[in-house]
Amino acid sequence: MAGPSDEEGAVGGIVDATTTLCLVAIPASRRPIYPDVPFSPYSSPRSVRRRPPLKESRRVSIDKSGSFLQLNQYRLMDSIGQGSYGLVKLAYNEEDDTHYAMKILSKKKLLKRSGIFGRAAPKKPTSNPLDRVYREIAVLKKLDHPNIVKLVEVLDDPLEDHLYLVFELLERGEVMHVPTKTPLSEETAWRYFRDVILGLEYLHFQRIIHRDIKPSNILLGDDGHVQIADLGVCNEFDGKDATLNNTAGTPAFTAPEAISSCGNFSGKASDIWSLGVTLFAFVFGALPFTAESVPALYSLIQSTPVNIPNEPLISRSLRDLLSKMLQKDPARRIELPEIKEHPWVTANGTSPLPSEQENCQLVEVTDEDVERVVTSIPKLDTLILIKTMLKKHSFQNPFPAESSPVRKYHRNARSHSAPDSYEWHHRRALSAESSLPALRESSANDGSTQIKKESPKK
């Protein structure tokens, strides 16, 4: 195969490089869901410009007064995706006039994924159960690679079940939709695949297993390079490899060993399988296994040999790489260092990839990084009250006595601290006991102040 040109055009009829870029929220009903599983939404890749230092906000404002929700400088707009852990919304930053993607996650689902729910109560008191989740987020915030999506900021609402993850947005979106009648050319697939290899090598070097490599999580930049997005189901591990024992990600891209209930399996090998299915989809516009239901799909992945089509025509070296990556036995499956040196990837040695040392730098996360990983959002009612006071330049009660929403709430609801209603003191019966003598202050003729005792009225 001839060495691919760097002046390759747009992506096989799917993305036109000469087309004006714009943000389009595609309705869920029109977006392909293939096979019959939930669609992974657009994520938010970083731009190719030099990254500014990560910002750690100390004050967070939230406002629901209009038709939109505003978190700090981010104005949340239309939904652009739906994932297994929450929504993805388009967010506009008023400070830098830039659009981002804000992923709204459920902390309960994150805890469940981390295996915190369902365990026996620990013998010793533990810290915040979200600490493990926050550590994973701290790692993601420090990732810095041209082929990995950049996490900009994380907001936390301590009173609600929400985490808000702000990502840099790549407006050209996914490299392709699956299935499609217009797959990528082999030359374009070659360029994209090399970027994905470097991004995945960087993640594995940071001891992170992605677990959901697929075309919809590979996003296209304006410079023609791609970035890996959506680390929502990733796993952090210690040692040389992750030992996994459950399924995650999209069923059509799940490795055969992950479906089996025989026990633990290699995390890196499962990422290689998903990468092989992704490369298959690049050049054929379809998936190697499809079925009407997830159980039927899993059965095919486990038992049916992979059939590499004859059309469209691909090179012999690419066919060889696909067969090695889609090897059902993980012990015999090709590994990432071998993929980097494969003849198809290196164009027969004419375009070698950077070494691991050149491509990767280990990220270190300290306890301070974990503590500073999120910015807390104060309670909404308190913020609305403070904002109203500031607008009126007064620290008195900004709400009229009758129209105050807080007062109406208190009248209709229970007190936060007493079992009776909020206005219990207005209905309280007077004590039958005689009150103590009252004191009255009066001025004497000589100018001095005297305290006279006044008998209570009968």
Buried (B, 14 or more C-beta within 10 A) or exposed (E): BEEBEEEBBBBBBBBEEEEEEEBEEEEEEEBEEBBBBEBBBBBBBBBBEEEEEBEEBEEBBBBEEEEBBBBBBBBBBEBBBBBBBBBBBBBBBEEEEEBBBBBBBBBEBBBEBBEBEEEEEEEEEEEEEBBBBBBBBBBBBBBEBBBBBBBBBBBBBEEEBBBBBBBBBBBBBBBBBBBBEEBBBBBBBBBBBBBBBBBBBBBBBBBBBBBBBBBBBBBBBEEBBBBBBBBBBBBBBEEEBBEBEEBBBBBBBBBBBBBEEEEEBBBBBBBBBBBBBBBBBBBBBBBBBBBEEBEBBBBBBBEEEBEBEEEEEBBEBBBBBBEBBBBBEBEEBBBBEBBBEBBBBBBEEEBEBEEBEEBBEEBEBEEEBBEBBBBEBBEBEEBBBBBBBEEEEEEEEBBEEEEBEEBEEBEEEEEEEEEEBBEEEEEEEEEEEEEEEEEEEEEEEEEEEEEEEEEEEE
